Amino acid sequence: MINYEKLKQEHQEIAIALSDCEVISDRDKYQKLAKRYAFLEKIIVLLERRRNLFKEKEHLQEVISDSSEDEDVRALANEELAELVQNLQSVEDDIEGKLFEESEPDYDFMIEIRSAAGGEESSLFAGALFKMYSKYIEQKGWKLELLNSSFTEIGGCREVIFSVKGKGAYHNLKFEMGVHRVQRVPATESSGRIHTSTVTVAILVEPKEVELKINTDDLKIDTYRSSGAGGQHVNVTDSAVRITHLPTGVVVSCQDERSQIKNRAKAMRVLKARILEQIRREEIGKVTQARRVQVGTGDRSEKIRTYNFPERRVTDHRINFTIYRLEAILEGNLDEIIKKLIKAEREKIYEAKGLA
């Protein structure tokens, strides 16, 4: 599916172009080519490793098919071949992964988690999802910034919004948008009956200033005293901020900071992201083809995953994938699910392009 020779040719052409005086004198063009060259250099290293593995594979296949060879030698070659095939697949996956990540913009974005159906049980699970994503983000070395939160007295979470920054973060976490369903026996349930609750997760891309400009005349800004469970973040000044965008009706509140100025700045970031998301949804509604290459519709109303506690099971409904490692998943070990989702997305893209 991937034209490796074309990549090698592009690498050589850029190497020549970078020594051209005309290119060197054009700073923007030089930087753009240098960045692409550095990326292709990593691919070339992987391609060289792939070539060496193929040569080794051919040699082992010759040994195995040679009837004059000692039986023990052929058996050992068979073992080595099985391991080599796995290594080869891993290298090809690395190449494909890097090419896909390069083709997709590395957005700064926000994750918005809200409790939905299920009352306190829903808010408790919303808090569990926040911890899950926090741990996954920490494992990956990305940056998390809490923008707004509303926690309950018993440790649940009505809503939490946080930004995520880091290489590959959007590429991995964009699949989390939708309805997350939890099935478990609540601590307050004396009969041991399993309850089903839901939590919604939204992925909001942070717009750049050039992408979205908001007229201050279109804003209604209110201030009020912040409040929180157990006295957290409560103060006696009007530091909390509520911003309403009058043309769209989008409302954002922020109270996590003790400073009204900081709360206002954070609220504006969330407001812009929500307005951009609204515009994006309207565009997607017009262009149905865009949805055909997605793993799911990405709609907040779509049930994407179930977390079943009695069975220790997590099922992603978009790809019919089930894993019986619920505790590990909630500890932030999401790679196995996310890799499956990435693979499914690539297959749909290949199919749409007629490459499958």
C-alpha positions in Angstrom: 0.0 0.0 0.0 2.9 2.4 0.8 5.2 3.4 -2.1 8.5 3.0 -0.4 10.5 3.9 -3.5 8.7 7.2 -3.8 9.7 8.1 -0.2 13.3 7.3 -0.9 13.2 9.4 -4.1 11.7 12.3 -2.2 14.4 12.0 0.5 17.1 12.2 -2.2 15.5 15.2 -4.0 15.2 17.2 -0.7 18.8 16.4 0.1 19.8 18.0 -3.2 17.4 20.9 -2.8 18.8 21.8 0.7 22.2 22.6 -0.9 20.6 24.9 -3.5 21.5 28.5 -3.0 18.1 29.7 -3.9 16.5 27.4 -1.3 19.0 28.4 1.4 18.2 32.1 0.8 14.5 31.5 1.3 14.2 30.9 5.0 10.6 29.6 5.1 11.1 27.2 2.3 14.4 26.0 3.7 12.9 25.3 7.2 9.9 23.5 5.6 12.2 21.3 3.5 14.6 20.7 6.5 11.7 19.6 8.6 10.4 17.2 6.0 13.9 15.9 5.4 14.4 15.1 9.1 11.1 13.2 9.1 12.0 11.2 6.0 15.5 10.5 7.5 13.7 8.5 10.3 11.6 6.7 7.7 14.7 5.8 5.7 16.4 4.3 8.8 13.3 2.1 9.3 13.2 1.2 5.6 16.9 0.1 5.7 16.1 -2.1 8.7 13.1 -3.5 6.8 15.4 -4.3 3.8 17.9 -6.1 6.1 15.1 -8.1 7.7 13.8 -9.2 4.3 17.3 -10.4 3.3 17.6 -12.3 6.5 14.1 -13.8 5.9 15.1 -15.0 2.4 18.2 -16.7 3.9 16.2 -18.5 6.6 13.6 -19.6 4.1 16.5 -21.1 1.9 17.8 -23.0 5.0 14.4 -24.3 5.8 13.7 -25.5 2.3 17.2 -27.1 1.9 16.6 -30.8 2.5 20.4 -31.5 2.8 20.6 -29.3 5.9 20.7 -30.9 9.4 17.2 -31.3 10.9 18.2 -29.3 14.1 19.5 -26.4 12.0 16.3 -26.3 10.0 14.2 -26.4 13.2 16.3 -23.5 14.6 15.8 -21.6 11.4 12.1 -22.0 11.7 12.1 -20.6 15.2 14.2 -17.6 14.1 11.9 -17.1 11.1 8.8 -16.8 13.3 10.5 -14.2 15.4 11.8 -12.3 12.4 8.3 -12.2 10.8 7.1 -10.5 14.0 10.0 -8.0 13.9 9.3 -7.3 10.3 5.6 -6.6 11.0 6.6 -4.3 13.8 8.9 -2.3 11.6 6.2 -1.9 8.9 3.7 -0.8 11.6 6.2 1.8 12.8 6.7 3.1 9.2 2.9 3.3 8.6 2.3 4.9 12.0 4.9 7.6 11.4 3.5 8.4 7.9 -0.1 8.6 9.2 0.9 10.9 12.2 2.8 13.1 9.8 -0.2 13.5 7.5 -2.5 14.5 10.4 -2.2 17.9 12.0 -1.0 17.7 15.7 -3.8 19.8 17.2 -3.8 21.3 20.7 -7.2 20.2 22.0 -9.5 19.9 25.0 -11.3 16.9 26.5 -14.7 17.6 28.1 -16.1 14.9 30.3 -19.7 15.2 31.6 -21.9 12.9 33.7 -25.0 11.9 31.8 -27.6 9.2 32.7 -27.3 7.6 36.1 -27.1 10.4 38.7 -24.3 10.0 41.3 -23.2 6.7 39.7 -22.6 8.6 36.4 -20.7 11.4 38.1 -18.5 8.8 40.0 -17.6 7.2 36.7 -16.9 10.5 35.0 -14.3 11.1 37.8 -12.9 7.6 37.0 -12.5 8.5 33.3 -10.8 11.7 34.2 -8.3 9.8 36.3 -7.9 7.2 33.5 -7.1 9.9 30.9 -4.8 11.8 33.3 -2.7 8.6 33.9 -2.5 7.8 30.2 -1.4 11.4 29.4 1.2 11.2 32.1 2.5 7.9 30.7 2.9 9.4 27.3 4.7 12.5 28.6 2.1 14.9 27.3 0.9 18.0 29.2 -2.5 18.3 30.9 -4.0 21.6 32.0 -7.2 21.7 34.0 -9.5 24.4 32.7 -12.7 23.9 34.6 -14.2 21.3 37.0 -17.3 20.6 39.0 -17.0 17.8 41.6 -19.6 16.3 43.9 -19.5 15.8 47.6 -18.8 12.1 47.3 -15.9 12.5 44.9 -17.8 12.3 41.6 -17.5 14.7 38.7 -20.4 16.6 37.1 -18.1 18.1 34.4 -14.4 18.5 33.9 -12.6 20.2 31.0 -8.8 20.0 30.4 -6.4 20.8 27.6 -3.9 18.3 26.2 -0.7 19.2 24.4 2.0 16.9 23.1 3.3 15.1 20.0 0.8 12.5 18.9 -1.8 13.3 21.6 -4.6 14.2 19.3 -3.8 11.3 16.9 -4.4 8.9 19.8 -7.1 10.5 21.9 -9.4 11.7 19.1 -11.2 8.4 19.2 -12.5 9.0 22.8 -15.4 11.2 21.7 -18.8 9.7 22.4 -20.8 8.0 25.1 -19.0 5.8 27.6 -21.3 3.3 29.3 -20.6 1.7 32.7 -22.3 -1.4 34.1 -21.6 -2.1 37.8 -23.2 -2.6 41.2 -23.2 0.8 43.0 -22.0 0.8 46.6 -25.4 2.1 47.7 -27.2 -0.9 46.0 -28.1 -3.4 48.8 -29.7 -5.9 46.4 -26.6 -6.3 44.3 -28.4 -5.2 41.1 -26.3 -4.0 38.2 -26.9 -0.4 37.2 -26.1 1.1 33.8 -24.9 4.7 33.6 -23.4 6.9 30.9 -20.8 9.6 30.6 -20.2 11.8 27.6 -16.8 12.7 26.3 -16.1 15.5 23.7 -12.9 16.3 21.9 -12.6 20.1 21.2 -9.8 21.3 19.0 -8.4 24.6 20.1 -8.7 27.1 17.3 -5.8 29.4 16.3 -6.5 33.1 16.4 -6.5 33.2 12.6 -9.1 30.5 12.5 -11.7 32.1 14.7 -12.1 35.7 15.8 -14.9 36.6 18.2 -16.4 40.1 18.4 -16.5 41.3 22.0 -19.9 42.9 21.4 -21.2 39.3 20.9 -20.3 38.3 24.4 -22.2 38.6 27.7 -19.8 38.2 30.7 -21.1 37.5 34.2 -19.0 37.1 37.4 -20.1 35.3 40.6 -18.6 33.7 43.6 -17.0 30.3 43.0 -18.3 27.2 44.8 -17.1 23.6 45.2 -17.4 20.4 47.1 -16.1 20.6 50.6 -15.1 24.2 50.4 -12.6 23.6 47.6 -11.8 26.7 45.5 -14.5 28.7 47.4 -13.7 32.3 48.1 -15.5 35.5 49.0 -14.8 37.4 45.8 -16.5 37.3 42.4 -13.7 35.3 40.7 -15.9 32.8 38.8 -16.7 33.8 35.2 -19.6 32.9 32.9 -19.4 33.9 29.2 -22.3 33.6 26.8 -21.7 33.9 23.1 -25.0 35.6 22.0 -25.1 34.6 18.3 -24.7 30.8 19.0 -26.0 30.6 22.5 -22.8 28.8 23.7 -22.3 29.3 27.4 -19.0 28.6 29.3 -18.3 28.9 33.0 -14.9 28.7 34.8 -14.2 28.9 38.5 -11.1 26.8 39.1 -8.7 29.7 39.5 -8.8 32.3 42.3 -8.2 35.0 39.8 -11.1 36.4 37.7 -8.6 37.3 35.0 -7.3 33.7 34.8 -10.8 32.2 34.8 -11.9 34.6 32.1 -8.9 33.6 29.9 -9.6 29.9 30.4 -13.3 30.4 29.7 -12.5 32.1 26.4 -10.3 29.2 25.3 -13.2 26.7 26.0 -15.7 29.0 24.4 -13.7 29.3 21.1 -13.2 25.5 21.1 -16.9 24.9 21.5 -17.8 27.4 18.7 -15.3 25.8 16.4 -16.7 22.4 17.2 -20.2 23.6 16.4 -18.9 24.9 13.0 -17.1 21.6 12.4 -20.3 19.6 13.0 -22.3 21.8 10.6 -19.7 21.2 7.9 -19.6 17.4 8.6 -23.4 17.4 8.3 -23.1 18.7 4.8 -20.3 16.4 3.7 -21.3 12.8 4.4 -18.2 11.4 2.6 -16.1 12.7 5.5 -17.9 10.3 7.9 -17.1 7.2 5.7 -13.5 7.1 6.7 -14.1 7.5 10.4 -14.2 4.6 12.9 -17.4 6.1 14.2 -19.4 9.2 13.6 -17.6 11.0 16.5 -21.0 12.1 17.8 -21.5 12.7 21.5 -24.7 10.7 21.2 -23.0 7.6 19.9 -22.3 4.8 22.4 -18.6 3.9 21.8 -17.5 1.8 24.7 -18.8 -0.3 27.6 -17.0 -0.8 30.9 -18.5 -3.9 32.6 -17.3 -4.3 36.2 -18.8 -7.8 37.1 -17.1 -9.3 34.0 -13.9 -7.1 34.2 -14.7 -6.4 30.5 -14.2 -3.4 28.3 -15.8 -3.5 24.8 -15.3 -0.9 22.1 -18.5 -1.2 20.0 -17.1 0.6 16.9 -14.6 -2.2 16.2 -16.2 -5.1 18.2 -13.1 -5.4 20.3 -13.3 -6.8 23.9 -10.6 -7.0 26.5 -10.9 -8.5 30.0 -8.5 -6.1 31.7 -10.8 -3.5 33.1 -8.6 -2.5 36.0 -5.6 -2.0 33.8 -7.6 0.2 31.4 -8.8 2.4 34.2 -5.2 2.8 35.3 -4.5 4.5 31.9 -3.3 1.5 29.9 -5.2 2.4 26.8 -2.6 1.5 24.1 -4.1 -1.9 23.2 -7.6 -0.4 22.4 -6.2 2.8 20.7 -3.9 0.8 18.5 -6.9 -1.3 17.3 -8.9 1.9 16.6 -6.0 3.4 14.7 -5.7 0.3 12.6 -9.4 0.2 11.9 -9.3 3.9 10.8 -6.4 3.2 8.4 -8.2 0.3 6.9 -11.3 2.5 6.2 -9.0 5.2 4.7 -7.4 2.6 2.4 -10.8 1.3 1.5 -12.1 4.8 0.6 -9.0 5.4 -1.5 -9.4 2.1 -3.3 -6.2 0.7 -1.8 -7.7 -2.1 0.3 
